[in-house]
């Protein structure tokens, strides 16, 4: 399918050598043209660069190709932003190098966008969650045996729902490049981008849900998503804390504050289960900015509060004289 509207696919790779060629091939196999493919390798050391270089000569000439190799690891947000500066498509897809686009995805999402008002900033859909071989295991959103959706997926003004929970299937998003430009791209001070982008974009732009399965998201060892469950202090949970602090400034209604409070309460429980007491205390302090603190909140935060008092008392003890 040849159209006048160009779509940019930014394929980000960091140590994903077993999968990166399949990810690139899934862009080539799209029924839609024109496509601009920007491949960014973020200082991989597992042979990913060699895999990328092997497939480049095989790419068709009707795909506009740009490649960027970072010598030092800069992180997903900065790598994406650098590619975004090179992008010329009207719409943008952020493709992880271990995920796959199904062949009709771009055509389906462009059709939705081109018939939508300018206030729509994101079109997203459902995805297969697959194993390391990309064999489908289950869908991101719940469906019955006949494949019919059996849960309510937010669409339209999704800001309040996004504050409360991770309800968008991130790998399926197609974004207006103008929205990304208006937001200044991803926040490079964070270690992951999804929740921050959802909050900042949904405050101003609407989302449309396409009831199709357009993507395969692999479950692979040591993925970014798993790092939110690491023990002790987590930079991922700290990034979420920073996004929640931003959201307080964006909120306009008590309902939005309550939705954010539920996200903060969830993060507090996550911190407690993984002995992340520094982030736990910070989330607890932040909770009081959204609503009155409940006794259950205080009980969850108690280990972190006790630890802080203990550390403070130790600092205040006079040093032994020799």
C-alpha positions as CSV (number, residue, x, y, z in Angstrom):
1,X,0.0,0.0,0.0
2,X,1.6,3.3,-1.1
3,X,0.4,6.5,0.5
4,X,1.6,10.1,0.9
5,X,1.8,9.9,4.7
6,X,5.2,8.8,5.9
7,X,5.6,6.8,9.1
8,X,8.9,6.7,11.0
9,X,9.8,3.5,12.9
10,X,12.6,4.0,15.5
11,X,14.1,0.6,16.3
12,X,16.1,0.8,19.5
13,X,18.6,-2.0,20.2
14,X,20.7,-2.7,23.3
15,X,22.1,-6.2,23.6
16,X,19.3,-7.8,21.6
17,X,21.3,-9.7,19.1
18,X,19.1,-12.8,18.9
19,X,16.0,-10.7,18.0
20,X,17.1,-7.5,16.2
21,X,17.0,-8.9,12.6
22,X,13.5,-10.2,13.1
23,X,12.4,-6.8,14.4
24,X,13.8,-5.1,11.4
25,X,12.3,-7.7,9.1
26,X,8.9,-7.1,10.6
27,X,9.2,-3.4,9.5
28,X,10.2,-4.5,6.0
29,X,7.1,-6.9,5.8
30,X,4.6,-4.1,6.4
31,X,1.9,-3.8,3.8
32,X,2.3,0.0,4.1
33,X,4.6,2.5,2.4
34,X,6.3,5.0,2.8
35,X,8.3,4.0,5.8
36,X,11.3,5.6,7.3
37,X,13.3,3.2,9.5
38,X,15.8,4.6,12.0
39,X,17.9,1.9,13.6
40,X,19.7,2.9,16.8
41,X,22.2,0.6,18.6
42,X,22.9,1.8,22.1
43,X,26.4,0.5,22.6
44,X,25.6,-3.2,22.5
45,X,28.3,-5.7,23.3
46,X,26.6,-8.9,22.4
47,X,27.0,-8.9,18.6
48,X,23.9,-6.8,17.9
49,X,25.9,-4.4,15.7
50,X,27.1,-7.3,13.6
51,X,23.6,-8.6,13.2
52,X,22.3,-5.2,12.2
53,X,25.1,-4.7,9.6
54,X,24.4,-8.2,8.2
55,X,20.8,-7.3,7.4
56,X,21.2,-3.8,6.1
57,X,22.2,-4.8,2.5
58,X,19.1,-6.9,2.3
59,X,16.7,-4.0,3.0
60,X,14.5,-2.9,0.1
61,X,15.2,0.5,-1.5
62,X,11.6,1.6,-0.9
63,X,12.4,1.9,2.8
64,X,14.2,5.1,3.8
65,X,17.0,4.0,6.1
66,X,19.0,5.8,8.7
67,X,21.4,4.1,11.2
68,X,23.0,5.3,14.4
69,X,25.6,3.4,16.5
70,X,26.3,4.8,19.9
71,X,29.8,4.0,21.2
72,X,28.8,4.6,24.9
73,X,25.6,3.5,26.4
74,X,23.2,6.5,26.8
75,X,19.9,4.8,27.7
76,X,16.6,4.3,26.0
77,X,15.3,7.9,26.4
78,X,18.3,9.7,25.0
79,X,18.8,7.2,22.2
80,X,15.2,7.6,21.1
81,X,15.4,11.4,21.3
82,X,18.4,11.5,19.1
83,X,16.6,9.3,16.5
84,X,13.5,11.6,16.8
85,X,15.6,14.6,15.8
86,X,16.4,12.7,12.5
87,X,12.7,11.6,11.9
88,X,10.6,13.1,9.1
89,X,7.5,10.9,9.3
90,X,4.1,12.3,10.3
91,X,3.7,9.4,12.8
92,X,6.2,7.6,14.9
93,X,6.5,4.0,16.3
94,X,9.0,3.2,19.1
95,X,10.0,-0.4,18.3
96,X,12.1,-2.3,20.8
97,X,14.5,-4.6,19.0
98,X,13.0,-7.7,20.6
99,X,9.4,-7.0,19.5
100,X,7.7,-7.6,16.2
101,X,5.1,-5.6,14.1
102,X,2.5,-7.7,12.5
103,X,2.2,-7.0,8.7
104,X,-1.0,-4.8,8.7
105,X,-0.1,-2.8,11.8
106,X,1.0,0.5,10.2
107,X,-1.7,0.5,7.6
108,X,-4.4,-0.1,10.3
109,X,-3.1,2.7,12.6
110,X,-2.5,5.3,9.9
111,X,-6.1,4.7,8.7
112,X,-7.4,5.5,12.2
113,X,-5.1,8.6,12.5
114,X,-6.0,10.0,9.1
115,X,-9.7,9.9,10.0
116,X,-9.2,11.3,13.5
117,X,-9.2,15.0,14.7
118,X,-5.9,16.7,15.5
119,X,-6.6,16.3,19.2
120,X,-5.8,12.6,18.9
121,X,-2.2,12.1,19.7
122,X,-1.8,8.3,20.1
123,X,-3.4,5.3,18.5
124,X,-2.7,2.0,20.3
125,X,-4.0,-1.6,20.1
126,X,-3.7,-5.0,21.6
127,X,-0.6,-7.3,21.4
128,X,0.3,-10.9,21.7
129,X,2.7,-11.5,24.6
130,X,5.1,-14.1,23.2
131,X,7.9,-16.3,24.4
132,X,11.5,-15.8,23.4
133,X,10.7,-17.4,20.0
134,X,7.8,-15.0,19.5
135,X,5.2,-17.7,19.9
136,X,2.0,-16.1,21.2
137,X,1.1,-17.0,24.8
138,X,-1.7,-14.6,25.6
139,X,-3.0,-11.2,24.8
140,X,-2.2,-8.0,26.7
141,X,-5.9,-7.3,27.1
142,X,-8.2,-10.1,28.2
143,X,-10.1,-11.9,25.5
144,X,-12.4,-14.9,25.5
145,X,-11.9,-18.1,23.6
146,X,-13.4,-16.6,20.5
147,X,-10.9,-13.7,20.6
148,X,-13.5,-11.1,21.7
149,X,-12.3,-8.4,24.1
150,X,-13.8,-9.0,27.6
151,X,-12.3,-6.0,29.5
152,X,-12.9,-2.2,29.2
153,X,-9.9,-0.6,27.5
154,X,-9.7,3.2,27.9
155,X,-10.1,5.4,24.8
156,X,-10.5,9.1,24.3
157,X,-9.6,11.2,27.3
158,X,-7.6,8.6,29.2
159,X,-5.7,10.9,31.6
160,X,-7.4,9.8,34.8
161,X,-7.1,6.1,33.9
162,X,-3.5,6.4,33.1
163,X,-2.7,8.1,36.4
164,X,-4.1,5.1,38.3
165,X,-2.6,2.1,36.4
166,X,-0.5,1.1,33.4
167,X,-3.5,0.5,31.1
168,X,-1.8,1.2,27.7
169,X,0.0,-1.5,25.7
170,X,3.1,0.6,25.1
171,X,4.7,-1.5,22.3
172,X,1.5,-0.9,20.2
173,X,1.6,2.9,20.2
174,X,1.7,5.0,17.1
175,X,2.3,8.7,18.0
176,X,2.0,11.9,16.2
177,X,5.5,13.3,15.7
178,X,4.1,16.8,16.5
179,X,3.0,15.5,19.9
180,X,6.5,14.2,20.7
181,X,8.0,17.5,19.5
182,X,5.7,19.5,21.7
183,X,6.7,17.4,24.7
184,X,10.4,17.7,23.9
185,X,10.6,13.9,23.3
186,X,11.2,11.5,26.2
187,X,12.5,12.8,29.6
188,X,16.2,11.9,29.5
189,X,16.4,12.1,33.3
190,X,14.3,8.9,33.6
191,X,15.4,5.3,33.1
192,X,12.1,4.4,31.3
193,X,9.7,6.5,29.2
194,X,6.2,4.9,29.1
195,X,4.4,6.2,32.2
196,X,5.9,9.7,31.8
197,X,4.9,9.9,28.2
198,X,1.4,8.7,28.9
199,X,0.9,11.3,31.7
200,X,2.3,14.2,29.8
201,X,0.6,13.5,26.5
202,X,-2.8,12.4,27.8
203,X,-3.2,15.6,29.7
204,X,-3.5,17.4,26.4
205,X,-4.2,14.8,23.7
206,X,-6.7,12.0,23.3
207,X,-5.9,8.3,22.7
208,X,-7.8,6.0,20.4
209,X,-7.8,2.2,21.0
210,X,-7.8,0.0,17.9
211,X,-9.4,-3.3,18.7
212,X,-6.8,-5.4,16.8
213,X,-3.8,-7.4,17.7
214,X,-1.0,-5.6,15.8
215,X,2.2,-6.5,17.7
216,X,4.1,-9.4,19.3
217,X,5.8,-8.4,22.5
218,X,8.4,-10.9,23.6
219,X,8.9,-12.0,27.2
220,X,12.7,-12.3,27.5
221,X,15.0,-12.6,30.4
222,X,16.3,-9.3,32.0
223,X,13.8,-7.1,30.1
224,X,13.2,-3.5,31.2
225,X,9.8,-4.4,32.6
226,X,11.3,-6.9,35.0
227,X,13.7,-4.4,36.5
228,X,10.8,-2.7,38.3
229,X,10.7,-5.7,40.6
230,X,14.4,-5.6,41.6
231,X,15.2,-5.8,45.3
232,X,16.4,-2.7,47.2
233,X,16.6,0.7,45.7
234,X,15.2,0.7,42.2
235,X,16.0,3.5,39.6
236,X,12.8,2.4,37.8
237,X,10.6,3.0,40.9
238,X,12.5,6.3,41.4
239,X,11.6,7.3,37.9
240,X,8.0,6.5,38.6
241,X,8.2,8.7,41.7
242,X,9.4,11.6,39.5
243,X,6.5,11.1,37.1
244,X,4.0,11.1,40.0
245,X,5.5,14.4,41.2
246,X,5.0,15.9,37.7
247,X,1.4,14.6,37.7
248,X,0.5,16.4,40.9
249,X,1.3,19.7,39.1
250,X,-0.8,18.6,36.1
251,X,-3.9,17.4,38.0
252,X,-7.0,19.6,38.0
253,X,-9.7,17.7,39.9
254,X,-10.1,15.7,43.2
255,X,-10.9,12.7,41.0
256,X,-7.5,12.9,39.3
257,X,-5.7,13.3,42.7
258,X,-7.5,10.2,43.9
259,X,-6.5,8.3,40.8
260,X,-2.9,9.3,41.4
261,X,-3.1,8.3,45.0
262,X,-4.0,4.8,44.0
263,X,-0.9,4.6,41.8
264,X,1.2,5.9,44.7
265,X,-0.3,3.4,47.1
266,X,0.5,0.6,44.6
267,X,4.1,1.8,44.3
268,X,4.4,1.9,48.1
269,X,3.3,-1.7,48.3
270,X,5.8,-2.6,45.6
271,X,8.6,-0.8,47.5
272,X,7.7,-2.6,50.7
273,X,7.7,-6.0,49.1
274,X,11.2,-5.4,47.6
275,X,12.7,-3.6,50.6
276,X,13.1,-0.3,48.7
277,X,12.7,1.9,51.8
278,X,14.1,5.1,50.3
279,X,11.5,5.2,47.6
280,X,8.9,3.9,50.0
281,X,9.3,6.9,52.3
282,X,9.4,9.3,49.3
283,X,6.1,7.9,47.9
284,X,4.5,8.2,51.4
285,X,5.5,11.8,51.7
286,X,4.1,12.5,48.2
287,X,0.8,10.7,49.0
288,X,-0.1,13.5,51.4
289,X,-0.1,15.9,48.4
290,X,-3.0,14.0,46.8
291,X,-5.2,13.1,49.7
292,X,-5.3,12.6,53.5
293,X,-3.0,9.8,54.6
294,X,-4.8,6.7,55.9
295,X,-3.7,4.4,58.7
296,X,-3.1,1.7,56.2
297,X,-0.7,4.0,54.3
298,X,1.2,4.7,57.5
299,X,1.5,1.0,58.3
300,X,2.9,0.3,54.8
301,X,5.4,3.1,55.2
302,X,6.3,2.3,58.8
303,X,9.4,0.3,58.1
304,X,10.8,3.1,56.0
305,X,10.0,5.7,58.6
306,X,11.6,3.7,61.4
307,X,14.7,3.2,59.3
308,X,14.9,6.9,58.6
309,X,14.7,7.7,62.4
310,X,17.3,5.0,63.1
311,X,19.7,6.4,60.6
312,X,19.1,10.0,61.9
313,X,19.8,8.9,65.5
314,X,23.0,7.2,64.4
315,X,24.2,10.3,62.7
316,X,23.5,12.4,65.8
317,X,25.4,10.1,68.2
318,X,28.7,11.7,69.4
319,X,31.8,10.0,68.1
320,X,33.8,8.0,70.6
321,X,36.8,9.9,71.9
322,X,40.2,8.2,71.5
